[in-house]
Amino acid sequence: MNDKTALRLSTALREGSRALLALVIALLVAFLLVLLTSDEPMRAFQTFLTAPLGSARTRGLWIDDVAKLTLTGLAFSLVFQARQFSLGVQGQVYVGGLFAALVALSPIGQTWLAIPLGMLAAMLTGAAYGFLPGYAKARFGASEIVSSLMFNYIAIRVVNWVTRAHLAPEGSGQLSSPDFPDTAVFPALIPGTRFDLGILFALIATGVVWFLLYRTVWGLKLRLVGDNARFAEYAGIKSKAVMVSAMTVSGAIGGLLGAVYVQGRAFGRIDIDFDANLAFEGILVAIVAKNRPLAVPFVAIAYGYMRQGAQFMGLRTDVPTEMLAVAQALIILLVASQFNVPFAKTIARLRGRRPGGKSREART
C-alpha cells in the first residue's frame, strides 16, 4: 500500500468514525428524550429501530428515501465543492417534476419514450433553473443563498398553481394530476413495493458525479475554485464560469430528482408540495458526507433509515416524528464542528504515533 492510498484510507476511517460517533450520540439523546416523553419508551424506540425492516413494503419505503436523499445530497455536495452555498435544489426538483409530468401526460406518455424523455426534460429544466442564480451571482454579484431561496419559492408556488389549476381534472377538487400511464411510471424492481428504478439512477448519478469531479479537467478546476477562487484566477481558471457550470450541473441532478419523484412508484402523478421538504434535507446528507460523492449513498442509507424509523414511531406510538429534528440538529452540529473522537490522542500515543503524524519508528 503506497503512502497516498494509506492517507486516503486513514482520512476515510477518521471521517467515518466521526460521523458514526455523531450518529450514536444523536441516537442516545433521542432515546433520553423518548424516555422523558413517552408512556411506552421501549416500545417506541424498538419501533424506531426495527420498523423500516419489518416487511417488503417498509423496506421499499426506506430504499425509496435512500434514492431521493442520494440525489439531493449529490446536488448539494456538487455546489458546496465549489464553495457556492446555493440552496436551490428544491426549486429544481419542482420544475423538473413539472416538465416530467407534462411529458407523461402528453401523447408521448403512452409510448416507451415516456420515461427517458421525461427524465431528459426534467434534467434540462432543472439545469436551466440552476443556471439562473449562478448567472445572477457571476454577472451581478447577487447572493446565491438569497437568490436560490427566492427561486425555490417561485418554483414551488408556480408548480403548485399549474398542478391545481391546469393538470388536476376540472371540477374534481383534486390537488394532483391524473395518474400517469403505466408506460410513464418506473417499473418496480420488487413487485408491490416502491423499490423501483430510482435507486439505480441514484447510483449511476453517484458514479457520474465522482467521475466528473475527480477524473476530468472540469472537476479539477471546480475543486481548485472551491479551495481558493483567487488563486484559481491567477492560474488562468475562469472561476465565475466554473461556479455557474457547477450550479447548472447541480440543477440537472435536482431536475432528475423531480422526475424520480413524479414518475416513481410512490406517486405516478404530480401532487402539490410533492417533495414534503425531503429535497431540502440533502443539505444534511452533503454535510455529513463532507461533500464526497461516494460517501453520499452511505449517509443516505443511514439517514433514510432514521427518517423512516421516526415516521413509523410517530404513526405507531405516542412519540411525535419531530423527534427526528433533534437527531438532525445534533448530527449537523457534531459533524460540522469537527469534534474529535474521544481518547484519539491517547490511542495514538499508545500506538507510538503522534495524532496526525508519523510513528516514532518512521521519524528515526
FENWOTA-V404894 format. One line per field, one symbol per residue. phi: phi as a letter, one per 20 degrees, with the letter a starting at -180 (. if undefined). A space follows every 50 residues. Layout:
BEGIN
phi: ???
END
This chain:
BEGIN
phi: .fffffffffffffffffffffffffffffffffgeddfcfffffffged gfdfbffffffffffgfffffffffffffffeldefdeffffffffffff ffffeegffedffgfffffffffffffffffgffffffedmfffffffff fggfffffffffffecefgfmemfdbfffffgfddgfffcgncefcfgff fffffffffgfffdccfgfffffffffaffffffeneefffffffffffg fffffgffffffefffcmaddflfelmfgfffgfffffflmegfegffff ffffffffgffffffdceefffgffffgffffffffelfefgmfffffff emcegmcefgffee
END
